[in-house]
Amino acid sequence: MKSICRYVLVIALVAAAASAPTANAQQYPTKPIRLLIPSPPGGGTDILGRILKEGFTKMWGQPIVVDNRGGASGRIAAAVAAKANPDGYTLLFTYGGVLTTGLPLFRNLPYHPIKDFAPIAMLGHVPGLLVAHPSFPGKTVAELIKIAKSKPGALNHGASSIGSSSHLNMELFKQMAGLEMLQVSYPGDGPALVALIGGHVPFAFNNVVASMAHIKSGKLRALGVATAERVPSLPDVPTIAESGLPGFEGLLFYALVGPTNTPPAAVAKLNQAVTKIKQMPEVKQQLSRLGAISIDMTPEQLGAFLQRELDKWTKVIQAGNIQAE
């Protein structure tokens, strides 16, 4: 009789142990979540990250502690996140370059952008845009390419800092079109945009959010968008891909990741939460106002996307012999 009781007890304990992860997964999160953001407060990444923060708090009632770790092109925040306890309570909300351009640019990173992170969810992307000063004679992408090819090395273009989306989008553009142009770099998107509006450079890549008001006022002319499809807010502006460079696409995207080995149940719950947050009416309005286009991906799809982007920009950086400042 005693042996039977012991047997039943053992079975009960095994069953309880087996069900514990499921129960914990259902209860997650049970304590505050630390959300690392690789930029100072007030920037685009911070604004979008705080939209997620408010959504998580509203959905779960758990505190979300934002930890802004700007500097070193996002490497500081990414290193902290990569080395954190993979329990689902330390996350990194980041712009794409931290995971897709840092390795080929800096060679030695305190983390591996793919191996050291568990992909969780894609928030969306902010479309890149090729814009020109009104005085530039080329009114289309095809005309710009024709002018540049007729004067190899004579044209210059603006760009933000080395490794930025405006810089790498233009590098990809030049490589695909076979162009030789002189780059004029500025310390950030703001100064680069000011130089373009002032006519100090004839054209450059920027993003829809920063450029829209200046396009509407006539201070800038939109030549093409760097997305696979046309942007709803600029329906008459063709994609660069349909304007003579098939396959051209340059994305400024934002995603949520955690340390590798973050529990799959936590990853799944976070992914579902991000999808639901983006469906909230107030969040839809915020994303639209910021020019961000929502994109849903499973963790597996995001992982494959990150690897493709890393491979793509590694080739671009190596082909252009681009080195970090």
N, C-alpha and C positions, 0 to 999 in steps of 0.2 A: 504493500500500500504506500509506504514511504517512497519507494522508488518511482511509483507512478506519479506521486505528487511532485517529486523533484523533476521528473520528465516534463510534466505540465508547466512547472515554473520556468524551466529552461526555454521551452517553446514560447512562453509568454514574453520572456525577456528578449529573445531573438526577434520576435514580432515587433516589440516596442522599439527596439534599436533600429529595425528596418524602416519603421514608420516615422522615426524622428526627423530625418532630413525633409520628408514631405511636409511634416507639421511645421518645421522651421521655415521652409520655403513659403508656405501659406501665410505665415506670420510676418515675413520680411516686408518692410524693415521694422525692427524693434528698438532701434536707437538712432541717434543723429547720423546723417550721412555727410561726409566731407567731400565737397565738390571743388576740385582744383581747376583753376582757369589760368592759362598761360599769358595773361595780359593784365595791365593795370585796370582799375575800375573806370568805366565810362566808354571803353572801346567797343567795337562791334562784337567781338567774342564775349566780352563781359555782359553786354546787353542781352545777347541771345542766351547765354548761360543762365542769367537770372530769370529769364522767361521759363526755362525748365525748372529752376529752383522753386519758383512760385507754383508751378504746376504740380510738382512732387508734393509740396507742402499741403496744397489744397486737396490733393488726392489721398494722401496718407496721414496727414496730421503730424508727421515727424519733422523735427527741425532739419533743415539742409544748411550746412555751414559752408559758405563760399570762401575759398582760400585763393586770393589773387596772387599768383607768383609770376610776375612779368619779368622780362629780360632774357638775354641769351637766345633770342629767336625761339622761345618756348621750351628750351631744353631744361630749364630749372624745374618748371612744373611737371614736365613729362618724367624727369628722373625721379622726382618724389613719388609720383603715382606708380611708376614701374616697380619701385622697391617697397610699396606699401603692402600691408597684410591683405591678401586676396580674399576678403570675407564679404565683399559687396558693399562695404561702408566707406571706401575711398574710391572716388571716380575722377576721371579727367574729361572735362568738356573742352574741346580744342578745335582750332582751325586746321584745315587739312595739311598745311605745309609742315607742321611739327612731325607728322607721321609719314609724309611722302617726299619731302625734299631735304630734310635735315641730314640724313645718312649720306647721300651723294655730295652734299655741299660741305659738310664738316668732317667727313670720313670717320672720325672717332667720336662716338656718342656714349654717354653714360647709361644708355639703354638701347635695345633694338626695337625699332618702330613697329615691327610685326610680331616678333617672338615674345616680347615682354608685355604685350597688351591683349586683353580679351575684347574683341569688338562687341559693342552693345547695340547702339542705334545711330542711325543717320538723322540729323535734324533737317538739313536741307542745304541748298547752295545759294550764293549770291552771284548772279551772272556777271561775267566780265564783259567789257564793252570796248571796242576800238573806236576812239573818238578823235576828231581833228579840230584844229582851229579853223574858223570860217574862211580865213585867208588862204588856206591850203587848197590848191587847184583840184586835187583829186576828190571827187564826190562819192566814190564807191571804193570797195576793197580792190576790185579789178583795176581801177584807175590808179590807185596808190601803188599797187604792185608794178604796173606798167611804168610809172614815173620813176620808181626806185630802181628798176632794172635798166632804165635808160641812163641813169647817173650812178653807177656803182660806187658806194662809199661817200657820196656827196650829201645825201639826206641824213638828218639826225632825228632822233625820237626821244621822248621822255620816258622815264621809268622810275619807280620807287626804288627802295634799297635792294641790294643784291639778294636774290633768292625770294623776293616778294612775288605775289601772283602777277602784278603788272610787268615785272621784269621777265619772269619765266614764260608768260603768255606771249610776249613779244619775241622772246628767243625761239619759241616753238614756231611762231608765225614766220620769222626770218628763215629758219631751217626748212620749213615745208615749202616756202615760196622761192627759196634760193636767192635771198636778198643780202646785200652788204650795206649796212647802215651804221651810223655812229650813235652810240647810246649816251644819253646825258642823264646821270643818276641824281636823285634827290633824296633827302633823308626822311622818307615817309610819303604816304599817299597824298596828304594835304599839300605839302610843298610842290609835289609833282603836278597836282591839279592846278595850283595857282600859276605855275610856270606855263602850263598849256593854255589856260585862259588868257594869260598875258601875251601869248604869241611867241614866247621864248623858244618853244619847240613846236613843230607843226602837228604832231599826232602822238598818241600814246594809248596804252591800255589803262582803263580804270574800271570801276564797277558801277552798276546801275544805280545803286543807292547814292553814291557821291556825285554822279554825273547828271542825273535826271533833271534837276532844277536848271542846270546850265544849258542843257539841250533844249528845254522848253523856252528858255529866255533867248535862245539864239546865239549864246556865247560859245557853244560847242556844236559840232555836227557829228551825229552818230553814223558810223560807217558799217559796223557789223557787230553782232553779238557772238560771244565765244562759247555758245551752248549748242547742243545738238538740235534743239528746236527754237523757234522764235519766242521771244519773251512777251508775255501777255501785255505788259505795260508799254511795250514798244512794238506793236504788231507790224508796223511798216518797215522796220529795220531788219534786213535779212541776216541770216546766220553767216558767219565767215565760211562755213563748210559749203553752203549753197552759192557762195560768191566767188568760187574758184579754188578753194582749198578743201576738197572732200576729206572728211574725217577729222578736221580741226575741232578741238574742244579743250577749253581751259577752264577748270572749275575752282572756285573759291568755296570750299564746303566746310561744314561744321558737323562734328560727330562726338558721340559719347563712348568712352572706352573705360575699362578698368584694368587692374593688374592681371597678368595671365594667371589662370587657375581660379579666377573668380567663379563661385558656384554657378553651374548652368541654370539652376532654378532662379537665382537672383538675376542673372543676365536676361532670362526670358521675361521675368516680371518687369524689369526696367524697360526692356524693349517695348512691351505692351503699353507701359505707362507713357512713354514718349509718344507713341502713336496716338493715344487718347488725348494727351495734352495738346497736340497739334490740331486736334479736331475741335478744341474749345473755341467758341466764337471770338472771344477776346484775343486769343493767341493767333487765330487766323488774321485778325485785323492788324495785330502787331507785326507779324511776319510780312504781310502785304505792304505795310507802311515802310518797313525796312528794306523791301525789295528782295526778301529771301523767298525762295521757292521750296516748298515742303517736299521731301522725298522720303518714302518709307522703304526700309530695307530690313530683312531679318539679320540677326547677328552673322549668319553664314554668308549672306550676300554682302554685308559690309566688309567682312574679312577679305573676301575675294576682290572687292572693289579697291580696298586699300593696297593690296598686293599689286593690282594692275596699275594703280596710280604711282606707286613707288617705282615699278619697272619703267613706266613711261617717262617720268621726270628724271630718273637716273640716266636714261639714254640722252635726254635733252641736255642735261647738265654736262655730261661727259662729252657729247658732241660739240658743245659750245665752249668747252674747256673753262667752265665757270668755277671760280673759287670764292669762298666766303671772304668777306671783308675783314 
